[in-house]
Amino acid sequence: MPSSAFWANHWWQVVRQQAGRLRVGLLEHWQAFCPNPCRLCTQPTTQAVCAPCFAELPHVQSACWQCGLPLEHVNPAEAKPLCGECLASPPPFARLFAPFCYQPPITEMISRFKYQSALQDGRLLGTWLAHYLMAQRMAVDLIIPIPLHSTRLRQRGFNQAAELAHWVSRYLQVPWCTDVLQRVQRGIPQQGLPRRARQHSMHRAFQMARVPKVETVALLDDVVTTGATVRAAAHCLRQAGVRHIIVCAVARTPKPGMAQSLSSKP
């Protein structure tokens, strides 16, 4: 059973997020009537990001069917291309959806969202992700944001994955919850760690708080780098009896040194 600290953190997070969303909503309603500078180029626009800047974002052009890793060369005749790692060691989830490569300016937007509490960027990223998932016809019964450890949640003040889940849920009309998975191992910050170190740090990082009575769930995170976090979370769900698992994220990190040509206009 979840501890009292778990539930205290859960409800504190809910209150914190609702207050932030109210502020963001008021700002965006004002923006709809009064043009503001585009967040990327500063040209006047009634949208958060103008159409030309959106077209120049690092959209994923081709990717591994299963883990979403951006791929440089894909055989057009191959309907479901797989990367070498998925062929050698398939992940415990069926597919990973990510609309963007983790490259500028997406990197800066996610960083502001996570570390500077820029909830406007979070809402924008969540909206973009939701529209992408609708275009991909992703069908799930429940959205589960990747949880933070209670210590990191107190430090940051909110869980960025839960904030994204709120907006994705709103557009897809799919419920989301934060009381299924629990982060029990704090670990060390994943940013900048090599693949092997990430995988080791995520070993037994999660446990089930309750088992969802649904067929298909979507794990949601802001960025998937090596996939160690989502693999560990999906493995935990799989062991609890969840049959179908999909992963969705705003961005997927290409392999180091991969060409910039991965990013192109949609």
DARADA-V535527 format. One record per residue. PHI is phi as a letter, one per 40 degrees, with the letter a starting at -180 (none if undefined). Layout:
PHI
PHI
This chain:
none
c
c
c
c
c
c
c
c
c
c
c
c
c
c
c
c
c
c
c
c
c
c
c
c
c
c
c
c
c
c
c
b
b
d
b
c
d
c
b
b
g
c
c
a
c
b
c
b
c
d
c
c
c
c
c
c
c
c
c
c
a
a
d
d
c
c
g
c
d
b
c
b
b
c
d
c
c
c
b
c
b
c
c
c
c
c
c
a
d
c
c
b
c
a
b
b
a
c
b
c
c
a
d
c
c
d
c
c
c
c
c
c
c
b
b
f
c
c
c
c
c
c
c
c
c
c
c
c
c
c
c
c
c
c
c
f
c
b
b
c
a
b
b
c
c
c
c
c
d
c
c
c
c
c
c
g
a
c
c
c
c
c
c
c
d
c
c
c
c
c
c
f
b
c
b
a
b
b
c
b
b
c
b
b
c
g
b
d
c
c
g
c
c
d
c
c
c
c
c
c
c
c
f
c
b
a
c
c
a
c
c
c
b
c
b
b
b
c
b
a
c
b
b
b
c
g
c
c
c
c
c
c
c
c
c
c
c
c
c
h
c
c
b
b
b
b
b
a
c
a
b
c
c
c
d
g
c
c
c
c
d
c
a
c
c
